[in-house]
Structures are given as C-alpha cells and as structure tokens.
Amino acid sequence: MANLKDIQRQIKSVSNTQKTTRAMKLVSTAKLRRAEELARRSRLYAAKMNQVIAEIAGRIKCHKVGGIDNRCFTKIENPKIVDIIFVTADKGLCGGFNIQTIKAVKKLITEHKEKNIKVRLRGIGKKGVEFFKYNEVELFDEVVNLSSKPDKGRSDSFIMTSVEDFHDGKIDGLYLVYNGYKNMITQELHVNKILPIDVNQFDCAEAQKSILEIEAQDEEQMLDSLINKYVEYNMYYSLIDSVAAEHSARMQAMDTATNNAKEVVKTLKVQFNKARQAAITTELIEIISGVESMK
C-alpha cells in the first residue's frame, strides 16, 4: 500500500503543477494580446522613421558635394571598440527565448574578438545579466526590470550613453541583439547594427523621388536630430518587441508543460491501477491460501 500512496502523492503533485502551468498560460495569453498590439503600432512608427532618415541621408549622399559629413554615416575601416547591447527577459519559464539571445551575443563577441576588436557588453534583463556574470564575462553596464516593463525614459538614457561615446570616438560601433515577436508561435532573433549606418543601402534613384519638403541648408541639421530619435526609438521598440515575444514564448512553454503534465498524470494513473490490481490479487491469493490450509 505504501507504493499506492507514493503514486497517489505523485499524481496530486503533478496535477497541482498542471493547474499552475495552465494558469500561467492564460496570464501570458492575456498579456500577449496587449503587447502584440503595442508592438504592431511601434513597428509602423519605427519603419516610418527609418524611411525618413533614409530619404534625407540619401538626398545628402547623392546630391551634396562631399556626401554626408557625420560619423554616424562614416564607414570605420579599423574599429577598435564596439558596444553590444542585448535584451533578455527578467523572468524564466519561457522555453529557449533567453538562450537564443545569449547564444547570438556569444557568437557576436567571438566574431569581434577574432578580429581583435574589444567588446563592451551592456545588458538589459535579469536572465542575460545573470548568465554572463555566472560565466565571468565582464559587463560594462546592466539594467534589470526594464525588459519586463519598457519605459521610454530609462530606455533612452541607457542607449544614449553608447551614442555619446560613439560621437566622442570612444567606440566605433553599436549593435543591438534581441529576440522579437513574429507571430503567436514564432519569435525572430534580431542582430542589428545600429551605428554606423551603412550609406551603401541608400538608393540615389529613390532619393530623387522623395517628396519631403526640406530646405537644402536644413537637411544636415534635420539629420542630426533624427539620428538620436532613430537610435532611441530602435532601443525602445526592441524592448516592446521583446516583451511581446517573451509572452508568446512563455505561453507556448506553459502549454507544452500543461500537456506534458497531463500525459504524466495519465501514465501515473495507469501505474496506480496496475499496482492496486496487483495488491488486490495478492490479498485474494493470501485469503484463498489461508482457506485451503484450513481444510
């Protein structure tokens, strides 16, 4: 009977876990709906901002003598130091969501070190920060409780440190790595080079079609102000996109855990029934044997 009690205890424990994972799935589903809509709106804004910068920069590059006189658009031949900013979740239980970002960061660090380029690693999110600290990887800067609750002010402050260092020549590049939202069941890893911006992507033919009404003497000044907005919003958008992807990943992970728990309970019930039948059979044999011995 002790075996039966153990199995009953296991069934109860797994059933309680199943209730928890089902509740967590429902919570993540509700949060995902809100985050998904915010990510969709932010994606449109970010795309339009990038389009405006591309149009203005393209016009300057193609029509102004000397091209664009701005370090943010200058190809740096021999970079010495780069900043890598990564975004992970503050919480776990979301499958491989965090580890995908961490692997991408490790790969990027390795690629730069092979080229003798020093990396300043800046982390957002408790899980990523804890991983690199545990593996004794130096973090230049870190922040928690931002990826789970994106805040525009804190986001701007965090990334502008790298932007100012880039303008001052302290670093020669800025990368942003995060796991973004693609759809309800898929996340998409992003490894974006934020600075410097590649001028080769600008099409002169497209620049001529621009309908932006900006005075030629104001284009450089407009571009300077837009660059900061471009960097800030790309950082903020990555947080919004990441939190939507996190809820999506957690919803899937909890759904899988719930289904697995259901299968475990089913298996344990079969074991319980078999053990109970064996116990009953043993008792019947003992009774019959006792009766036979009394004859």
C-alpha positions as a Markdown table, in Angstrom:
| # | Residue | x | y | z |
|---|---|---|---|---|
| 1 | Met | 0.0 | 0.0 | 0.0 |
| 2 | Ala | 3.0 | 2.3 | 0.5 |
| 3 | Asn | 3.6 | 2.1 | -3.2 |
| 4 | Leu | 0.0 | 3.1 | -3.9 |
| 5 | Lys | 0.3 | 6.1 | -1.5 |
| 6 | Asp | 3.5 | 7.2 | -3.3 |
| 7 | Ile | 1.8 | 7.1 | -6.7 |
| 8 | Gln | -1.2 | 9.0 | -5.3 |
| 9 | Arg | 1.2 | 11.6 | -3.9 |
| 10 | Gln | 2.9 | 11.9 | -7.3 |
| 11 | Ile | -0.5 | 12.3 | -9.1 |
| 12 | Lys | -1.5 | 15.1 | -6.8 |
| 13 | Ser | 1.8 | 16.9 | -7.2 |
| 14 | Val | 1.8 | 16.7 | -11.0 |
| 15 | Ser | -1.9 | 17.7 | -11.1 |
| 16 | Asn | -1.1 | 20.8 | -9.0 |
| 17 | Thr | 1.7 | 21.7 | -11.3 |
| 18 | Gln | -0.6 | 21.3 | -14.3 |
| 19 | Lys | -3.0 | 23.8 | -12.7 |
| 20 | Thr | -0.2 | 26.2 | -12.2 |
| 21 | Thr | 1.1 | 25.9 | -15.8 |
| 22 | Arg | -2.4 | 26.3 | -17.2 |
| 23 | Ala | -3.0 | 29.4 | -15.2 |
| 24 | Met | 0.4 | 30.9 | -16.3 |
| 25 | Lys | -0.5 | 30.1 | -19.9 |
| 26 | Leu | -3.8 | 32.1 | -19.6 |
| 27 | Val | -2.0 | 35.0 | -18.0 |
| 28 | Ser | 0.6 | 35.1 | -20.8 |
| 29 | Thr | -2.1 | 34.9 | -23.4 |
| 30 | Ala | -3.9 | 37.9 | -21.9 |
| 31 | Lys | -0.6 | 39.9 | -21.7 |
| 32 | Leu | 0.4 | 38.9 | -25.2 |
| 33 | Arg | -2.8 | 40.4 | -26.7 |
| 34 | Arg | -1.9 | 43.8 | -25.3 |
| 35 | Ala | 1.8 | 43.6 | -26.1 |
| 36 | Glu | 1.1 | 42.4 | -29.6 |
| 37 | Glu | -1.0 | 45.4 | -30.5 |
| 38 | Leu | 1.6 | 47.8 | -29.0 |
| 39 | Ala | 4.4 | 46.0 | -30.9 |
| 40 | Arg | 2.4 | 46.3 | -34.2 |
| 41 | Arg | 1.9 | 50.1 | -33.7 |
| 42 | Ser | 5.5 | 50.6 | -32.7 |
| 43 | Arg | 6.8 | 48.7 | -35.7 |
| 44 | Leu | 4.9 | 51.0 | -38.1 |
| 45 | Tyr | 6.4 | 54.1 | -36.3 |
| 46 | Ala | 9.9 | 52.7 | -36.4 |
| 47 | Ala | 9.7 | 51.7 | -40.0 |
| 48 | Lys | 8.4 | 55.2 | -41.0 |
| 49 | Met | 11.2 | 56.9 | -39.0 |
| 50 | Asn | 13.8 | 54.7 | -40.7 |
| 51 | Gln | 12.3 | 55.6 | -44.0 |
| 52 | Val | 12.5 | 59.4 | -43.4 |
| 53 | Ile | 16.2 | 59.1 | -42.3 |
| 54 | Ala | 17.0 | 57.0 | -45.4 |
| 55 | Glu | 15.3 | 59.6 | -47.6 |
| 56 | Ile | 17.2 | 62.6 | -46.1 |
| 57 | Ala | 20.5 | 60.8 | -45.9 |
| 58 | Gly | 20.1 | 59.5 | -49.4 |
| 59 | Arg | 19.5 | 63.0 | -50.8 |
| 60 | Ile | 22.6 | 64.4 | -49.0 |
| 61 | Lys | 24.8 | 61.5 | -50.1 |
| 62 | Cys | 23.7 | 61.6 | -53.7 |
| 63 | His | 23.5 | 65.4 | -54.3 |
| 64 | Lys | 25.8 | 67.2 | -51.9 |
| 65 | Val | 29.5 | 67.6 | -52.7 |
| 66 | Gly | 31.5 | 65.5 | -50.2 |
| 67 | Gly | 28.5 | 63.5 | -49.2 |
| 68 | Ile | 27.4 | 63.1 | -45.6 |
| 69 | Asp | 29.7 | 64.7 | -43.0 |
| 70 | Asn | 28.6 | 62.8 | -40.0 |
| 71 | Arg | 30.4 | 60.0 | -38.1 |
| 72 | Cys | 27.1 | 58.0 | -37.8 |
| 73 | Phe | 27.2 | 57.5 | -41.6 |
| 74 | Thr | 31.0 | 57.0 | -41.9 |
| 75 | Lys | 32.4 | 53.6 | -42.6 |
| 76 | Ile | 35.1 | 52.9 | -39.9 |
| 77 | Glu | 37.8 | 50.7 | -41.5 |
| 78 | Asn | 39.6 | 49.5 | -38.4 |
| 79 | Pro | 37.2 | 49.6 | -35.4 |
| 80 | Lys | 38.8 | 49.2 | -32.0 |
| 81 | Ile | 35.9 | 49.0 | -29.6 |
| 82 | Val | 32.2 | 48.3 | -30.1 |
| 83 | Asp | 29.2 | 48.2 | -27.8 |
| 84 | Ile | 26.9 | 45.2 | -27.8 |
| 85 | Ile | 23.5 | 45.8 | -26.1 |
| 86 | Phe | 21.4 | 42.7 | -25.5 |
| 87 | Val | 17.8 | 42.4 | -24.3 |
| 88 | Thr | 16.6 | 39.3 | -22.4 |
| 89 | Ala | 13.7 | 38.7 | -20.0 |
| 90 | Asp | 13.7 | 39.3 | -16.3 |
| 91 | Lys | 11.9 | 36.0 | -15.7 |
| 92 | Gly | 12.3 | 32.5 | -16.9 |
| 93 | Leu | 9.8 | 29.7 | -17.8 |
| 94 | Cys | 9.7 | 30.8 | -21.4 |
| 95 | Gly | 11.4 | 28.0 | -23.2 |
| 96 | Gly | 14.5 | 28.8 | -25.2 |
| 97 | Phe | 13.6 | 32.5 | -25.5 |
| 98 | Asn | 16.6 | 33.8 | -23.5 |
| 99 | Ile | 19.1 | 31.2 | -24.5 |
| 100 | Gln | 18.7 | 32.1 | -28.2 |
| 101 | Thr | 19.6 | 35.7 | -27.5 |
| 102 | Ile | 22.5 | 34.7 | -25.3 |
| 103 | Lys | 23.9 | 32.4 | -28.0 |
| 104 | Ala | 23.7 | 35.2 | -30.6 |
| 105 | Val | 25.6 | 37.5 | -28.2 |
| 106 | Lys | 28.3 | 35.0 | -27.5 |
| 107 | Lys | 28.7 | 34.4 | -31.3 |
| 108 | Leu | 28.9 | 38.1 | -31.9 |
| 109 | Ile | 31.5 | 38.6 | -29.2 |
| 110 | Thr | 33.6 | 35.7 | -30.6 |
| 111 | Glu | 33.5 | 37.2 | -34.1 |
| 112 | His | 34.7 | 40.6 | -32.9 |
| 113 | Lys | 37.5 | 39.1 | -30.7 |
| 114 | Glu | 38.8 | 37.1 | -33.6 |
| 115 | Lys | 39.2 | 40.5 | -35.4 |
| 116 | Asn | 41.0 | 41.9 | -32.3 |
| 117 | Ile | 38.0 | 44.2 | -31.6 |
| 118 | Lys | 37.3 | 44.9 | -28.0 |
| 119 | Val | 33.7 | 44.5 | -26.9 |
| 120 | Arg | 31.8 | 46.4 | -24.2 |
| 121 | Leu | 28.9 | 44.3 | -23.2 |
| 122 | Arg | 25.8 | 46.1 | -22.0 |
| 123 | Gly | 22.9 | 44.0 | -20.7 |
| 124 | Ile | 19.1 | 44.5 | -20.3 |
| 125 | Gly | 17.2 | 41.8 | -18.5 |
| 126 | Lys | 18.0 | 39.7 | -15.4 |
| 127 | Lys | 18.4 | 36.4 | -17.1 |
| 128 | Gly | 21.1 | 37.5 | -19.5 |
| 129 | Val | 22.9 | 39.5 | -16.9 |
| 130 | Glu | 22.9 | 36.6 | -14.5 |
| 131 | Phe | 24.2 | 34.2 | -17.2 |
| 132 | Phe | 27.2 | 36.3 | -18.2 |
| 133 | Lys | 28.1 | 37.1 | -14.6 |
| 134 | Tyr | 28.0 | 33.4 | -13.7 |
| 135 | Asn | 30.3 | 32.7 | -16.7 |
| 136 | Glu | 32.6 | 35.5 | -15.6 |
| 137 | Val | 32.0 | 37.7 | -18.7 |
| 138 | Glu | 32.6 | 41.3 | -17.8 |
| 139 | Leu | 29.5 | 43.6 | -18.2 |
| 140 | Phe | 30.2 | 47.2 | -18.9 |
| 141 | Asp | 26.7 | 48.2 | -17.9 |
| 142 | Glu | 23.5 | 46.5 | -16.9 |
| 143 | Val | 19.9 | 47.2 | -16.0 |
| 144 | Val | 17.0 | 45.0 | -14.8 |
| 145 | Asn | 13.2 | 45.5 | -14.5 |
| 146 | Leu | 13.3 | 47.3 | -17.9 |
| 147 | Ser | 12.7 | 44.5 | -20.4 |
| 148 | Ser | 9.6 | 43.4 | -18.5 |
| 149 | Lys | 8.3 | 46.9 | -18.1 |
| 150 | Pro | 9.5 | 49.0 | -21.1 |
| 151 | Asp | 10.0 | 52.7 | -20.1 |
| 152 | Lys | 10.9 | 55.2 | -22.8 |
| 153 | Gly | 12.9 | 57.5 | -20.4 |
| 154 | Arg | 15.0 | 54.7 | -19.0 |
| 155 | Ser | 15.5 | 53.2 | -22.4 |
| 156 | Asp | 16.7 | 56.5 | -23.9 |
| 157 | Ser | 19.1 | 57.1 | -21.1 |
| 158 | Phe | 20.6 | 53.6 | -21.4 |
| 159 | Ile | 21.3 | 53.7 | -25.1 |
| 160 | Met | 22.4 | 57.4 | -25.3 |
| 161 | Thr | 25.4 | 56.5 | -23.3 |
| 162 | Ser | 26.7 | 54.5 | -26.2 |
| 163 | Val | 25.6 | 57.1 | -28.7 |
| 164 | Glu | 27.5 | 59.8 | -26.9 |
| 165 | Asp | 30.6 | 57.6 | -26.7 |
| 166 | Phe | 30.3 | 56.9 | -30.4 |
| 167 | His | 30.2 | 60.6 | -31.3 |
| 168 | Asp | 33.2 | 61.2 | -29.0 |
| 169 | Gly | 35.1 | 58.4 | -30.7 |
| 170 | Lys | 35.3 | 56.1 | -27.6 |
| 171 | Ile | 33.6 | 53.3 | -29.5 |
| 172 | Asp | 33.4 | 52.5 | -33.2 |
| 173 | Gly | 30.2 | 50.6 | -33.5 |
| 174 | Leu | 26.9 | 49.8 | -31.7 |
| 175 | Tyr | 25.0 | 46.5 | -32.0 |
| 176 | Leu | 21.5 | 45.6 | -30.6 |
| 177 | Val | 20.6 | 41.9 | -30.0 |
| 178 | Tyr | 17.2 | 40.8 | -29.0 |
| 179 | Asn | 14.5 | 38.1 | -29.6 |
| 180 | Gly | 11.5 | 39.8 | -31.3 |
| 181 | Tyr | 7.9 | 38.9 | -31.9 |
| 182 | Lys | 6.9 | 37.4 | -35.3 |
| 183 | Asn | 3.6 | 35.7 | -34.6 |
| 184 | Met | 1.8 | 33.8 | -31.9 |
| 185 | Ile | 4.0 | 30.7 | -32.2 |
| 186 | Thr | 7.3 | 32.2 | -33.6 |
| 187 | Gln | 10.0 | 34.5 | -32.3 |
| 188 | Glu | 12.5 | 36.2 | -34.5 |
| 189 | Leu | 16.1 | 36.8 | -33.4 |
| 190 | His | 17.5 | 40.3 | -34.4 |
| 191 | Val | 21.2 | 41.2 | -34.5 |
| 192 | Asn | 21.1 | 44.8 | -35.7 |
| 193 | Lys | 24.0 | 47.1 | -36.4 |
| 194 | Ile | 22.7 | 50.5 | -35.2 |
| 195 | Leu | 25.8 | 52.6 | -35.7 |
| 196 | Pro | 27.4 | 53.4 | -38.0 |
| 197 | Ile | 24.6 | 53.4 | -40.6 |
| 198 | Asp | 25.5 | 51.8 | -43.9 |
| 199 | Val | 25.3 | 54.5 | -46.6 |
| 200 | Asn | 25.5 | 51.9 | -49.3 |
| 201 | Gln | 21.9 | 51.0 | -48.7 |
| 202 | Phe | 20.7 | 54.4 | -49.9 |
| 203 | Asp | 19.5 | 54.4 | -53.5 |
| 204 | Cys | 20.0 | 57.7 | -55.4 |
| 205 | Ala | 17.2 | 56.9 | -57.7 |
| 206 | Glu | 14.8 | 56.5 | -54.8 |
| 207 | Ala | 16.2 | 59.7 | -53.2 |
| 208 | Gln | 15.2 | 61.7 | -56.2 |
| 209 | Lys | 11.6 | 60.5 | -55.8 |
| 210 | Ser | 11.5 | 61.8 | -52.2 |
| 211 | Ile | 8.5 | 64.1 | -51.6 |
| 212 | Leu | 9.9 | 65.5 | -48.3 |
| 213 | Glu | 9.9 | 69.3 | -48.4 |
| 214 | Ile | 13.1 | 70.3 | -46.6 |
| 215 | Glu | 15.4 | 73.2 | -47.4 |
| 216 | Ala | 18.8 | 72.1 | -48.6 |
| 217 | Gln | 20.6 | 74.0 | -45.8 |
| 218 | Asp | 18.4 | 72.4 | -43.2 |
| 219 | Glu | 19.0 | 68.8 | -44.2 |
| 220 | Glu | 22.2 | 68.2 | -42.1 |
| 221 | Gln | 20.6 | 69.7 | -39.0 |
| 222 | Met | 17.4 | 67.7 | -39.5 |
| 223 | Leu | 19.5 | 64.5 | -40.0 |
| 224 | Asp | 21.4 | 65.2 | -36.7 |
| 225 | Ser | 18.2 | 65.4 | -34.7 |
| 226 | Leu | 16.7 | 62.4 | -36.4 |
| 227 | Ile | 19.7 | 60.2 | -35.7 |
| 228 | Asn | 19.1 | 60.5 | -31.9 |
| 229 | Lys | 15.4 | 59.8 | -32.4 |
| 230 | Tyr | 16.2 | 56.8 | -34.7 |
| 231 | Val | 18.6 | 55.3 | -32.1 |
| 232 | Glu | 16.3 | 55.9 | -29.1 |
| 233 | Tyr | 13.2 | 54.5 | -30.8 |
| 234 | Asn | 15.0 | 51.4 | -32.1 |
| 235 | Met | 16.0 | 50.7 | -28.5 |
| 236 | Tyr | 12.5 | 51.3 | -27.1 |
| 237 | Tyr | 11.0 | 49.3 | -30.0 |
| 238 | Ser | 13.3 | 46.4 | -29.2 |
| 239 | Leu | 12.0 | 46.3 | -25.6 |
| 240 | Ile | 8.4 | 46.3 | -26.8 |
| 241 | Asp | 9.0 | 43.7 | -29.4 |
| 242 | Ser | 11.0 | 41.6 | -26.9 |
| 243 | Val | 8.3 | 41.6 | -24.2 |
| 244 | Ala | 5.7 | 40.5 | -26.8 |
| 245 | Ala | 7.9 | 37.7 | -27.9 |
| 246 | Glu | 8.5 | 36.7 | -24.2 |
| 247 | His | 4.8 | 36.4 | -23.6 |
| 248 | Ser | 4.4 | 34.3 | -26.7 |
| 249 | Ala | 7.3 | 32.0 | -25.8 |
| 250 | Arg | 6.0 | 31.6 | -22.2 |
| 251 | Met | 2.5 | 30.9 | -23.5 |
| 252 | Gln | 3.9 | 28.1 | -25.7 |
| 253 | Ala | 6.2 | 26.8 | -22.9 |
| 254 | Met | 3.3 | 26.6 | -20.4 |
| 255 | Asp | 1.0 | 25.0 | -22.9 |
| 256 | Thr | 3.7 | 22.3 | -23.6 |
| 257 | Ala | 4.2 | 21.9 | -19.8 |
| 258 | Thr | 0.5 | 21.5 | -19.2 |
| 259 | Asn | 0.2 | 18.8 | -21.9 |
| 260 | Asn | 3.2 | 17.0 | -20.6 |
| 261 | Ala | 1.8 | 17.1 | -17.1 |
| 262 | Lys | -1.5 | 15.7 | -18.4 |
| 263 | Glu | 0.4 | 12.8 | -20.0 |
| 264 | Val | 2.4 | 12.2 | -16.8 |
| 265 | Val | -0.8 | 12.0 | -14.8 |
| 266 | Lys | -2.3 | 9.6 | -17.3 |
| 267 | Thr | 0.7 | 7.4 | -17.0 |
| 268 | Leu | 0.7 | 7.5 | -13.2 |
| 269 | Lys | -3.0 | 6.6 | -13.1 |
| 270 | Val | -2.2 | 3.5 | -15.2 |
| 271 | Gln | 0.6 | 2.6 | -12.8 |
| 272 | Phe | -1.7 | 3.2 | -9.8 |
| 273 | Asn | -4.4 | 0.9 | -11.3 |
| 274 | Lys | -1.9 | -1.8 | -12.0 |
| 275 | Ala | -0.5 | -1.5 | -8.5 |
| 276 | Arg | -4.0 | -1.6 | -7.0 |
| 277 | Gln | -4.9 | -4.7 | -9.1 |
| 278 | Ala | -1.7 | -6.4 | -8.0 |
| 279 | Ala | -2.4 | -5.6 | -4.4 |
| 280 | Ile | -6.0 | -7.0 | -4.7 |
| 281 | Thr | -4.7 | -10.1 | -6.4 |
| 282 | Thr | -2.1 | -10.6 | -3.7 |
| 283 | Glu | -4.7 | -10.3 | -1.0 |
| 284 | Leu | -7.1 | -12.7 | -2.8 |
| 285 | Ile | -4.3 | -15.3 | -3.1 |
| 286 | Glu | -3.5 | -14.9 | 0.6 |
| 287 | Ile | -7.2 | -15.4 | 1.5 |
| 288 | Ile | -7.5 | -18.4 | -0.7 |
| 289 | Ser | -4.3 | -19.9 | 0.5 |
| 290 | Gly | -5.5 | -19.4 | 4.1 |
| 291 | Val | -8.8 | -21.1 | 3.4 |
| 292 | Glu | -7.1 | -24.0 | 1.7 |
| 293 | Ser | -4.7 | -24.5 | 4.6 |
| 294 | Met | -7.7 | -24.8 | 7.0 |
| 295 | Lys | -9.3 | -27.7 | 5.1 |
